[in-house]
Structure formats: C-alpha cells, structure tokens
C-alpha cells in the first residue's frame, strides 16, 4: 500500500478494491408474499359449438337420371322426398351452359321464382281460381309440410346458352310451368279493402271503407279461364240483345 498524501489517505490497488467489495455483507433480499384475491364462485356457461351452415342439397337423383343427352333442355318432375327447397342459377362459360334448378318446391313457389317475386311473398296475396287451392299452395305447420302436401312438390331444371338474359329465361320458365300445370298466372295491382272506419254525417252513422292498392298473384286454371270467357261472352250477347230490342 502506497502513501500518496499527508492526510492519511491511501489509494487501493485494483485487487484490493475488488476484495473489499466482495467482503462486504450484502443485505438479504426479502421476498414479499404475492397478493391473491379470491373471486366469487360463478356459474360459467359451456362454450356453444356452432355447426357450419349446410350447403345447398344435391339435385334429386330422379331428376338427374332423366337429364337428356342434349345440351339444352327443360325437365319437370314430382319430388319423391320432402327435402328442403332451394333454387340455383349456375353459368358455365366454358361449356356455354346456363343451368337453372328448382328443387322440392310447391307450384306457387316455382311461379314466384319465374316472376321475380321474393320467396317470402305472402300467400294471402295469392288468388287461386280453383277449388283445389291446396294443390298449388300446400299448407305448412311451422317449417314442415304434411305428408299429403308433400305430393305437391316439384323439381324443375332448365339449361340454356350461357349468354341468355334473366328476363328471357324467366319467361321460358313461366311458359313451361303454364304448359305443365294448365295455368295462366299473372301479377296485378288490385284495390282491396284494407280497413274501415265509422263516419258520422247529417244522415246518421255510416261506415267508410279504406282502400289500398296491393300487388296480387292471380292463378287461373285454363279450364276456369275458358269458362270465364264463355260466361262473359254469354253476358255480352245478352246485353247486345236487350239493347237491340
């Protein structure tokens, strides 16, 4: 150890400095306890398993077997199974084919597609001039159909050139349906009684009808249409005769 100044101060060599540091007592490290908060017991719900949405079902085999060899055709057949209904339009430019398929549909549902109306179109706005309304509009109990009504479900398929426009193939479907079921179907706006209210006048109390225009789907059988034309013709002849006399 070397004396460097008069005030009894000494400079330590590097080795001595290191040894003095190592000899010092280190303060013990006190570990604090971890704070734990108890959560109240809860009833945890089990995670719900979400099943993937099923894709569109395959076309019924009975219809697939009846497909002709020709590229362009139209087929309509009765459904053998009451599977869920669906519609599809597939355009294949490489094969130059536009395929329109309607599966397991009631007659009125096929017409809704052909006329460009939504599938949710209210059946209350469909007028059927026939005694057998349930043949065209089967009853539903929830999302299910009765076994009797399943006999009135049909499958339809049409193939046309890929360049066919929507209006053209819809008109073709409409013509095929009219020919198959012997119907004449049109969409018309009719004035219907929506409500009524009491009106008080000088003459007393009366009822005022509230009219409203509503889109209606009119379904006429061709037999009924012919009978209606004959009836109107007879009325017209009777009117002409009475005027002449």
Rosetta constraint file for C-alpha pairs under 8 A:
AtomPair CA 1 CA 10 HARMONIC 7.39 0.50
AtomPair CA 1 CA 11 HARMONIC 7.52 0.50
AtomPair CA 1 CA 12 HARMONIC 6.93 0.50
AtomPair CA 1 CA 13 HARMONIC 7.65 0.50
AtomPair CA 2 CA 10 HARMONIC 6.67 0.50
AtomPair CA 2 CA 11 HARMONIC 7.07 0.50
AtomPair CA 3 CA 8 HARMONIC 7.43 0.50
AtomPair CA 3 CA 9 HARMONIC 7.18 0.50
AtomPair CA 3 CA 10 HARMONIC 5.63 0.50
AtomPair CA 3 CA 11 HARMONIC 7.57 0.50
AtomPair CA 4 CA 9 HARMONIC 6.91 0.50
AtomPair CA 4 CA 10 HARMONIC 6.12 0.50
AtomPair CA 4 CA 11 HARMONIC 7.16 0.50
AtomPair CA 5 CA 9 HARMONIC 6.09 0.50
AtomPair CA 5 CA 10 HARMONIC 7.45 0.50
AtomPair CA 12 CA 16 HARMONIC 5.91 0.50
AtomPair CA 12 CA 17 HARMONIC 5.93 0.50
AtomPair CA 13 CA 17 HARMONIC 6.22 0.50
AtomPair CA 14 CA 18 HARMONIC 6.32 0.50
AtomPair CA 15 CA 19 HARMONIC 6.32 0.50
AtomPair CA 16 CA 20 HARMONIC 6.15 0.50
AtomPair CA 17 CA 21 HARMONIC 6.40 0.50
AtomPair CA 18 CA 22 HARMONIC 6.35 0.50
AtomPair CA 19 CA 23 HARMONIC 6.16 0.50
AtomPair CA 20 CA 24 HARMONIC 6.51 0.50
AtomPair CA 56 CA 86 HARMONIC 7.03 0.50
AtomPair CA 57 CA 84 HARMONIC 7.90 0.50
AtomPair CA 57 CA 86 HARMONIC 7.93 0.50
AtomPair CA 59 CA 63 HARMONIC 7.11 0.50
AtomPair CA 59 CA 64 HARMONIC 6.84 0.50
AtomPair CA 59 CA 103 HARMONIC 6.73 0.50
AtomPair CA 60 CA 64 HARMONIC 6.42 0.50
AtomPair CA 60 CA 79 HARMONIC 7.80 0.50
AtomPair CA 60 CA 103 HARMONIC 7.61 0.50
AtomPair CA 61 CA 65 HARMONIC 5.98 0.50
AtomPair CA 62 CA 66 HARMONIC 6.54 0.50
AtomPair CA 63 CA 67 HARMONIC 6.61 0.50
AtomPair CA 63 CA 75 HARMONIC 7.64 0.50
AtomPair CA 63 CA 76 HARMONIC 7.90 0.50
AtomPair CA 63 CA 77 HARMONIC 6.82 0.50
AtomPair CA 63 CA 155 HARMONIC 7.32 0.50
AtomPair CA 66 CA 75 HARMONIC 7.79 0.50
AtomPair CA 67 CA 75 HARMONIC 7.44 0.50
AtomPair CA 68 CA 73 HARMONIC 7.29 0.50
AtomPair CA 71 CA 97 HARMONIC 7.57 0.50
AtomPair CA 71 CA 159 HARMONIC 7.20 0.50
AtomPair CA 71 CA 160 HARMONIC 7.97 0.50
AtomPair CA 72 CA 97 HARMONIC 7.72 0.50
AtomPair CA 72 CA 158 HARMONIC 7.45 0.50
AtomPair CA 72 CA 159 HARMONIC 4.86 0.50
AtomPair CA 72 CA 160 HARMONIC 5.32 0.50
AtomPair CA 72 CA 161 HARMONIC 7.47 0.50
AtomPair CA 73 CA 158 HARMONIC 5.83 0.50
AtomPair CA 73 CA 159 HARMONIC 5.45 0.50
AtomPair CA 73 CA 160 HARMONIC 7.30 0.50
AtomPair CA 74 CA 156 HARMONIC 7.44 0.50
AtomPair CA 74 CA 157 HARMONIC 5.58 0.50
AtomPair CA 74 CA 158 HARMONIC 4.28 0.50
AtomPair CA 74 CA 159 HARMONIC 6.45 0.50
AtomPair CA 75 CA 156 HARMONIC 5.61 0.50
AtomPair CA 75 CA 157 HARMONIC 5.27 0.50
AtomPair CA 75 CA 158 HARMONIC 6.55 0.50
AtomPair CA 76 CA 154 HARMONIC 7.00 0.50
AtomPair CA 76 CA 155 HARMONIC 5.66 0.50
AtomPair CA 76 CA 156 HARMONIC 4.34 0.50
AtomPair CA 76 CA 157 HARMONIC 6.55 0.50
AtomPair CA 77 CA 154 HARMONIC 5.70 0.50
AtomPair CA 77 CA 155 HARMONIC 5.38 0.50
AtomPair CA 77 CA 156 HARMONIC 6.55 0.50
AtomPair CA 78 CA 151 HARMONIC 7.51 0.50
AtomPair CA 78 CA 152 HARMONIC 7.35 0.50
AtomPair CA 78 CA 153 HARMONIC 6.07 0.50
AtomPair CA 78 CA 154 HARMONIC 4.33 0.50
AtomPair CA 78 CA 155 HARMONIC 6.10 0.50
AtomPair CA 79 CA 103 HARMONIC 7.97 0.50
AtomPair CA 79 CA 104 HARMONIC 5.88 0.50
AtomPair CA 79 CA 150 HARMONIC 7.85 0.50
AtomPair CA 79 CA 151 HARMONIC 7.32 0.50
AtomPair CA 79 CA 152 HARMONIC 7.91 0.50
AtomPair CA 79 CA 153 HARMONIC 5.47 0.50
AtomPair CA 79 CA 154 HARMONIC 4.91 0.50
AtomPair CA 79 CA 155 HARMONIC 6.04 0.50
AtomPair CA 80 CA 151 HARMONIC 7.83 0.50
AtomPair CA 81 CA 104 HARMONIC 7.89 0.50
AtomPair CA 81 CA 150 HARMONIC 7.72 0.50
AtomPair CA 82 CA 104 HARMONIC 6.56 0.50
AtomPair CA 82 CA 145 HARMONIC 7.97 0.50
AtomPair CA 82 CA 150 HARMONIC 5.95 0.50
AtomPair CA 82 CA 153 HARMONIC 7.55 0.50
AtomPair CA 83 CA 104 HARMONIC 6.46 0.50
AtomPair CA 84 CA 103 HARMONIC 7.99 0.50
AtomPair CA 84 CA 104 HARMONIC 6.54 0.50
AtomPair CA 85 CA 102 HARMONIC 7.57 0.50
AtomPair CA 85 CA 103 HARMONIC 5.32 0.50
AtomPair CA 85 CA 104 HARMONIC 4.66 0.50
AtomPair CA 85 CA 105 HARMONIC 5.55 0.50
AtomPair CA 86 CA 102 HARMONIC 6.08 0.50
AtomPair CA 86 CA 103 HARMONIC 5.44 0.50
AtomPair CA 86 CA 104 HARMONIC 7.14 0.50
AtomPair CA 86 CA 105 HARMONIC 7.54 0.50
AtomPair CA 87 CA 100 HARMONIC 7.53 0.50
AtomPair CA 87 CA 101 HARMONIC 5.56 0.50
AtomPair CA 87 CA 102 HARMONIC 4.52 0.50
AtomPair CA 87 CA 103 HARMONIC 6.31 0.50
AtomPair CA 88 CA 99 HARMONIC 7.94 0.50
AtomPair CA 88 CA 100 HARMONIC 5.84 0.50
AtomPair CA 88 CA 101 HARMONIC 5.27 0.50
AtomPair CA 88 CA 102 HARMONIC 6.75 0.50
AtomPair CA 89 CA 98 HARMONIC 7.18 0.50
AtomPair CA 89 CA 99 HARMONIC 5.75 0.50
AtomPair CA 89 CA 100 HARMONIC 4.57 0.50
AtomPair CA 89 CA 101 HARMONIC 6.52 0.50
AtomPair CA 90 CA 98 HARMONIC 5.82 0.50
AtomPair CA 90 CA 99 HARMONIC 5.19 0.50
AtomPair CA 90 CA 100 HARMONIC 6.55 0.50
AtomPair CA 91 CA 96 HARMONIC 7.82 0.50
AtomPair CA 91 CA 97 HARMONIC 6.08 0.50
AtomPair CA 91 CA 98 HARMONIC 4.45 0.50
AtomPair CA 91 CA 99 HARMONIC 6.37 0.50
AtomPair CA 91 CA 162 HARMONIC 5.90 0.50
AtomPair CA 92 CA 96 HARMONIC 5.78 0.50
AtomPair CA 92 CA 97 HARMONIC 5.23 0.50
AtomPair CA 92 CA 98 HARMONIC 6.19 0.50
AtomPair CA 92 CA 162 HARMONIC 6.54 0.50
AtomPair CA 93 CA 97 HARMONIC 6.50 0.50
AtomPair CA 93 CA 162 HARMONIC 5.97 0.50
AtomPair CA 96 CA 161 HARMONIC 5.49 0.50
AtomPair CA 96 CA 162 HARMONIC 4.79 0.50
AtomPair CA 96 CA 163 HARMONIC 7.71 0.50
AtomPair CA 97 CA 159 HARMONIC 6.33 0.50
AtomPair CA 97 CA 160 HARMONIC 5.73 0.50
AtomPair CA 97 CA 161 HARMONIC 4.89 0.50
AtomPair CA 97 CA 162 HARMONIC 4.60 0.50
AtomPair CA 98 CA 159 HARMONIC 5.40 0.50
AtomPair CA 98 CA 160 HARMONIC 5.11 0.50
AtomPair CA 98 CA 161 HARMONIC 5.67 0.50
AtomPair CA 98 CA 162 HARMONIC 4.54 0.50
AtomPair CA 98 CA 163 HARMONIC 7.73 0.50
AtomPair CA 98 CA 164 HARMONIC 7.41 0.50
AtomPair CA 99 CA 157 HARMONIC 7.15 0.50
AtomPair CA 99 CA 158 HARMONIC 5.80 0.50
AtomPair CA 99 CA 159 HARMONIC 4.50 0.50
AtomPair CA 99 CA 160 HARMONIC 6.70 0.50
AtomPair CA 100 CA 157 HARMONIC 5.64 0.50
AtomPair CA 100 CA 158 HARMONIC 5.18 0.50
AtomPair CA 100 CA 159 HARMONIC 6.36 0.50
AtomPair CA 101 CA 155 HARMONIC 7.65 0.50
AtomPair CA 101 CA 156 HARMONIC 5.86 0.50
AtomPair CA 101 CA 157 HARMONIC 4.49 0.50
AtomPair CA 101 CA 158 HARMONIC 6.60 0.50
AtomPair CA 102 CA 110 HARMONIC 7.23 0.50
AtomPair CA 102 CA 155 HARMONIC 5.50 0.50
AtomPair CA 102 CA 156 HARMONIC 5.01 0.50
AtomPair CA 102 CA 157 HARMONIC 6.27 0.50
AtomPair CA 103 CA 154 HARMONIC 6.68 0.50
AtomPair CA 103 CA 155 HARMONIC 4.46 0.50
AtomPair CA 103 CA 156 HARMONIC 6.49 0.50
AtomPair CA 104 CA 153 HARMONIC 5.28 0.50
AtomPair CA 104 CA 154 HARMONIC 5.14 0.50
AtomPair CA 104 CA 155 HARMONIC 5.37 0.50
AtomPair CA 105 CA 109 HARMONIC 5.81 0.50
AtomPair CA 105 CA 110 HARMONIC 6.29 0.50
AtomPair CA 105 CA 153 HARMONIC 5.03 0.50
AtomPair CA 105 CA 154 HARMONIC 5.27 0.50
AtomPair CA 105 CA 155 HARMONIC 6.53 0.50
AtomPair CA 106 CA 110 HARMONIC 6.52 0.50
AtomPair CA 106 CA 136 HARMONIC 6.54 0.50
AtomPair CA 106 CA 137 HARMONIC 6.55 0.50
AtomPair CA 106 CA 138 HARMONIC 6.93 0.50
AtomPair CA 106 CA 152 HARMONIC 6.11 0.50
AtomPair CA 106 CA 153 HARMONIC 4.66 0.50
AtomPair CA 106 CA 154 HARMONIC 6.24 0.50
AtomPair CA 107 CA 111 HARMONIC 6.54 0.50
AtomPair CA 107 CA 135 HARMONIC 7.87 0.50
AtomPair CA 107 CA 136 HARMONIC 5.11 0.50
AtomPair CA 107 CA 137 HARMONIC 6.89 0.50
AtomPair CA 107 CA 152 HARMONIC 7.38 0.50
AtomPair CA 107 CA 153 HARMONIC 6.99 0.50
AtomPair CA 107 CA 154 HARMONIC 7.15 0.50
AtomPair CA 108 CA 112 HARMONIC 6.22 0.50
AtomPair CA 108 CA 136 HARMONIC 5.75 0.50
AtomPair CA 108 CA 137 HARMONIC 6.03 0.50
AtomPair CA 109 CA 113 HARMONIC 6.46 0.50
AtomPair CA 109 CA 119 HARMONIC 6.78 0.50
AtomPair CA 110 CA 114 HARMONIC 6.34 0.50
AtomPair CA 110 CA 177 HARMONIC 7.93 0.50
AtomPair CA 111 CA 115 HARMONIC 6.02 0.50
AtomPair CA 111 CA 174 HARMONIC 6.87 0.50
AtomPair CA 111 CA 177 HARMONIC 7.56 0.50
AtomPair CA 111 CA 185 HARMONIC 7.92 0.50
AtomPair CA 112 CA 116 HARMONIC 6.06 0.50
AtomPair CA 112 CA 117 HARMONIC 4.89 0.50
AtomPair CA 112 CA 118 HARMONIC 6.61 0.50
AtomPair CA 112 CA 119 HARMONIC 6.52 0.50
AtomPair CA 112 CA 121 HARMONIC 7.81 0.50
AtomPair CA 113 CA 117 HARMONIC 6.08 0.50
AtomPair CA 113 CA 118 HARMONIC 7.34 0.50
AtomPair CA 113 CA 119 HARMONIC 7.40 0.50
AtomPair CA 113 CA 170 HARMONIC 7.83 0.50
AtomPair CA 114 CA 170 HARMONIC 4.84 0.50
AtomPair CA 114 CA 171 HARMONIC 6.93 0.50
AtomPair CA 114 CA 173 HARMONIC 5.87 0.50
AtomPair CA 114 CA 174 HARMONIC 5.59 0.50
AtomPair CA 115 CA 170 HARMONIC 6.77 0.50
AtomPair CA 115 CA 174 HARMONIC 7.46 0.50
AtomPair CA 116 CA 170 HARMONIC 7.81 0.50
AtomPair CA 117 CA 121 HARMONIC 6.81 0.50
AtomPair CA 121 CA 125 HARMONIC 7.69 0.50
AtomPair CA 122 CA 126 HARMONIC 7.44 0.50
AtomPair CA 123 CA 137 HARMONIC 7.70 0.50
AtomPair CA 125 CA 215 HARMONIC 7.21 0.50
AtomPair CA 125 CA 216 HARMONIC 5.07 0.50
AtomPair CA 125 CA 217 HARMONIC 6.34 0.50
AtomPair CA 126 CA 216 HARMONIC 5.81 0.50
AtomPair CA 126 CA 217 HARMONIC 4.67 0.50
AtomPair CA 126 CA 218 HARMONIC 6.03 0.50
AtomPair CA 126 CA 219 HARMONIC 7.42 0.50
AtomPair CA 127 CA 216 HARMONIC 7.24 0.50
AtomPair CA 127 CA 217 HARMONIC 6.18 0.50
AtomPair CA 127 CA 218 HARMONIC 4.99 0.50
AtomPair CA 127 CA 219 HARMONIC 6.06 0.50
AtomPair CA 128 CA 133 HARMONIC 6.21 0.50
AtomPair CA 128 CA 218 HARMONIC 6.28 0.50
AtomPair CA 128 CA 219 HARMONIC 4.79 0.50
AtomPair CA 128 CA 220 HARMONIC 6.14 0.50
AtomPair CA 129 CA 218 HARMONIC 7.90 0.50
AtomPair CA 129 CA 219 HARMONIC 6.21 0.50
AtomPair CA 129 CA 220 HARMONIC 5.01 0.50
AtomPair CA 129 CA 221 HARMONIC 6.72 0.50
AtomPair CA 129 CA 224 HARMONIC 7.07 0.50
AtomPair CA 130 CA 220 HARMONIC 7.03 0.50
AtomPair CA 130 CA 221 HARMONIC 6.73 0.50
AtomPair CA 130 CA 224 HARMONIC 7.41 0.50
AtomPair CA 132 CA 136 HARMONIC 7.56 0.50
AtomPair CA 133 CA 137 HARMONIC 6.06 0.50
AtomPair CA 133 CA 138 HARMONIC 7.92 0.50
AtomPair CA 134 CA 138 HARMONIC 4.75 0.50
AtomPair CA 134 CA 139 HARMONIC 6.74 0.50
AtomPair CA 134 CA 149 HARMONIC 7.66 0.50
AtomPair CA 135 CA 149 HARMONIC 7.55 0.50
AtomPair CA 135 CA 152 HARMONIC 5.99 0.50
AtomPair CA 136 CA 152 HARMONIC 7.30 0.50
AtomPair CA 138 CA 145 HARMONIC 7.58 0.50
AtomPair CA 138 CA 149 HARMONIC 5.40 0.50
AtomPair CA 138 CA 150 HARMONIC 8.00 0.50
AtomPair CA 138 CA 152 HARMONIC 7.17 0.50
AtomPair CA 139 CA 145 HARMONIC 6.68 0.50
AtomPair CA 139 CA 146 HARMONIC 7.51 0.50
AtomPair CA 139 CA 149 HARMONIC 6.91 0.50
AtomPair CA 140 CA 144 HARMONIC 5.79 0.50
AtomPair CA 140 CA 145 HARMONIC 4.91 0.50
AtomPair CA 140 CA 146 HARMONIC 7.07 0.50
AtomPair CA 141 CA 145 HARMONIC 6.10 0.50
AtomPair CA 141 CA 146 HARMONIC 7.45 0.50
AtomPair CA 145 CA 149 HARMONIC 6.17 0.50
AtomPair CA 145 CA 150 HARMONIC 6.42 0.50
AtomPair CA 146 CA 150 HARMONIC 6.40 0.50
AtomPair CA 147 CA 151 HARMONIC 7.31 0.50
AtomPair CA 149 CA 153 HARMONIC 7.56 0.50
AtomPair CA 158 CA 173 HARMONIC 7.72 0.50
AtomPair CA 160 CA 164 HARMONIC 6.69 0.50
AtomPair CA 160 CA 169 HARMONIC 7.81 0.50
AtomPair CA 164 CA 168 HARMONIC 6.55 0.50
AtomPair CA 164 CA 169 HARMONIC 6.69 0.50
AtomPair CA 165 CA 169 HARMONIC 6.51 0.50
AtomPair CA 166 CA 170 HARMONIC 6.10 0.50
AtomPair CA 167 CA 171 HARMONIC 6.20 0.50
AtomPair CA 168 CA 172 HARMONIC 6.35 0.50
AtomPair CA 169 CA 173 HARMONIC 6.22 0.50
AtomPair CA 170 CA 174 HARMONIC 6.19 0.50
AtomPair CA 171 CA 175 HARMONIC 6.21 0.50
AtomPair CA 172 CA 176 HARMONIC 6.27 0.50
AtomPair CA 173 CA 177 HARMONIC 6.18 0.50
AtomPair CA 174 CA 178 HARMONIC 6.16 0.50
AtomPair CA 175 CA 179 HARMONIC 6.17 0.50
AtomPair CA 176 CA 180 HARMONIC 6.11 0.50
AtomPair CA 177 CA 181 HARMONIC 6.01 0.50
AtomPair CA 177 CA 182 HARMONIC 7.87 0.50
AtomPair CA 177 CA 183 HARMONIC 7.66 0.50
AtomPair CA 178 CA 182 HARMONIC 5.30 0.50
AtomPair CA 178 CA 183 HARMONIC 4.76 0.50
AtomPair CA 178 CA 184 HARMONIC 6.01 0.50
AtomPair CA 178 CA 185 HARMONIC 7.47 0.50
AtomPair CA 179 CA 183 HARMONIC 7.14 0.50
AtomPair CA 182 CA 221 HARMONIC 5.95 0.50
AtomPair CA 182 CA 222 HARMONIC 5.62 0.50
AtomPair CA 183 CA 219 HARMONIC 6.68 0.50
AtomPair CA 183 CA 220 HARMONIC 5.60 0.50
AtomPair CA 183 CA 221 HARMONIC 4.43 0.50
AtomPair CA 183 CA 222 HARMONIC 5.39 0.50
AtomPair CA 184 CA 219 HARMONIC 6.04 0.50
AtomPair CA 184 CA 220 HARMONIC 5.19 0.50
AtomPair CA 184 CA 221 HARMONIC 6.14 0.50
AtomPair CA 184 CA 222 HARMONIC 6.33 0.50
AtomPair CA 184 CA 225 HARMONIC 7.95 0.50
AtomPair CA 185 CA 217 HARMONIC 7.21 0.50
AtomPair CA 185 CA 218 HARMONIC 5.64 0.50
AtomPair CA 185 CA 219 HARMONIC 4.60 0.50
AtomPair CA 185 CA 220 HARMONIC 6.27 0.50
AtomPair CA 186 CA 217 HARMONIC 6.03 0.50
AtomPair CA 186 CA 218 HARMONIC 5.37 0.50
AtomPair CA 186 CA 219 HARMONIC 6.82 0.50
AtomPair CA 187 CA 215 HARMONIC 6.96 0.50
AtomPair CA 187 CA 216 HARMONIC 5.78 0.50
AtomPair CA 187 CA 217 HARMONIC 4.69 0.50
AtomPair CA 187 CA 218 HARMONIC 6.11 0.50
AtomPair CA 188 CA 215 HARMONIC 5.88 0.50
AtomPair CA 188 CA 216 HARMONIC 5.38 0.50
AtomPair CA 188 CA 217 HARMONIC 6.46 0.50
AtomPair CA 188 CA 218 HARMONIC 7.14 0.50
AtomPair CA 189 CA 213 HARMONIC 6.13 0.50
AtomPair CA 189 CA 214 HARMONIC 5.40 0.50
AtomPair CA 189 CA 215 HARMONIC 4.55 0.50
AtomPair CA 189 CA 216 HARMONIC 5.92 0.50
AtomPair CA 190 CA 213 HARMONIC 5.42 0.50
AtomPair CA 190 CA 214 HARMONIC 5.54 0.50
AtomPair CA 190 CA 215 HARMONIC 6.53 0.50
AtomPair CA 190 CA 216 HARMONIC 6.68 0.50
AtomPair CA 191 CA 211 HARMONIC 6.15 0.50
AtomPair CA 191 CA 212 HARMONIC 5.35 0.50
AtomPair CA 191 CA 213 HARMONIC 4.36 0.50
AtomPair CA 191 CA 214 HARMONIC 6.34 0.50
AtomPair CA 192 CA 211 HARMONIC 5.50 0.50
AtomPair CA 192 CA 212 HARMONIC 5.52 0.50
AtomPair CA 192 CA 213 HARMONIC 6.29 0.50
AtomPair CA 192 CA 214 HARMONIC 6.97 0.50
AtomPair CA 193 CA 209 HARMONIC 6.46 0.50
AtomPair CA 193 CA 210 HARMONIC 5.77 0.50
AtomPair CA 193 CA 211 HARMONIC 4.59 0.50
AtomPair CA 193 CA 212 HARMONIC 6.40 0.50
AtomPair CA 194 CA 209 HARMONIC 7.76 0.50
AtomPair CA 194 CA 210 HARMONIC 5.66 0.50
AtomPair CA 194 CA 211 HARMONIC 5.55 0.50
AtomPair CA 194 CA 212 HARMONIC 6.02 0.50
AtomPair CA 195 CA 209 HARMONIC 6.17 0.50
AtomPair CA 195 CA 210 HARMONIC 5.04 0.50
AtomPair CA 195 CA 211 HARMONIC 7.23 0.50
AtomPair CA 196 CA 207 HARMONIC 6.60 0.50
AtomPair CA 196 CA 208 HARMONIC 5.54 0.50
AtomPair CA 196 CA 209 HARMONIC 4.40 0.50
AtomPair CA 196 CA 210 HARMONIC 5.34 0.50
AtomPair CA 197 CA 207 HARMONIC 5.66 0.50
AtomPair CA 197 CA 208 HARMONIC 5.35 0.50
AtomPair CA 197 CA 209 HARMONIC 6.64 0.50
AtomPair CA 197 CA 210 HARMONIC 7.66 0.50
AtomPair CA 198 CA 205 HARMONIC 6.89 0.50
AtomPair CA 198 CA 206 HARMONIC 5.85 0.50
AtomPair CA 198 CA 207 HARMONIC 4.61 0.50
AtomPair CA 198 CA 208 HARMONIC 6.15 0.50
AtomPair CA 199 CA 205 HARMONIC 5.81 0.50
AtomPair CA 199 CA 206 HARMONIC 5.20 0.50
AtomPair CA 199 CA 207 HARMONIC 5.70 0.50
AtomPair CA 199 CA 208 HARMONIC 6.35 0.50
AtomPair CA 200 CA 204 HARMONIC 5.74 0.50
AtomPair CA 200 CA 205 HARMONIC 4.50 0.50
AtomPair CA 200 CA 206 HARMONIC 6.24 0.50
AtomPair CA 201 CA 205 HARMONIC 6.14 0.50
AtomPair CA 201 CA 206 HARMONIC 7.45 0.50
AtomPair CA 220 CA 224 HARMONIC 6.41 0.50
AtomPair CA 220 CA 225 HARMONIC 6.26 0.50
AtomPair CA 221 CA 225 HARMONIC 6.07 0.50
AtomPair CA 222 CA 226 HARMONIC 6.07 0.50
AtomPair CA 223 CA 227 HARMONIC 6.17 0.50
AtomPair CA 224 CA 228 HARMONIC 5.99 0.50
AtomPair CA 225 CA 229 HARMONIC 6.19 0.50
AtomPair CA 226 CA 230 HARMONIC 6.19 0.50
AtomPair CA 227 CA 231 HARMONIC 6.11 0.50
AtomPair CA 228 CA 232 HARMONIC 6.12 0.50
AtomPair CA 229 CA 233 HARMONIC 6.06 0.50
AtomPair CA 230 CA 234 HARMONIC 6.16 0.50
AtomPair CA 231 CA 235 HARMONIC 6.23 0.50
AtomPair CA 232 CA 236 HARMONIC 6.07 0.50
AtomPair CA 233 CA 237 HARMONIC 6.17 0.50
AtomPair CA 234 CA 238 HARMONIC 6.14 0.50
AtomPair CA 235 CA 239 HARMONIC 6.11 0.50
AtomPair CA 236 CA 240 HARMONIC 6.19 0.50
AtomPair CA 237 CA 241 HARMONIC 6.09 0.50
AtomPair CA 238 CA 242 HARMONIC 6.20 0.50
AtomPair CA 239 CA 243 HARMONIC 6.22 0.50
AtomPair CA 240 CA 244 HARMONIC 6.13 0.50
AtomPair CA 241 CA 245 HARMONIC 6.20 0.50
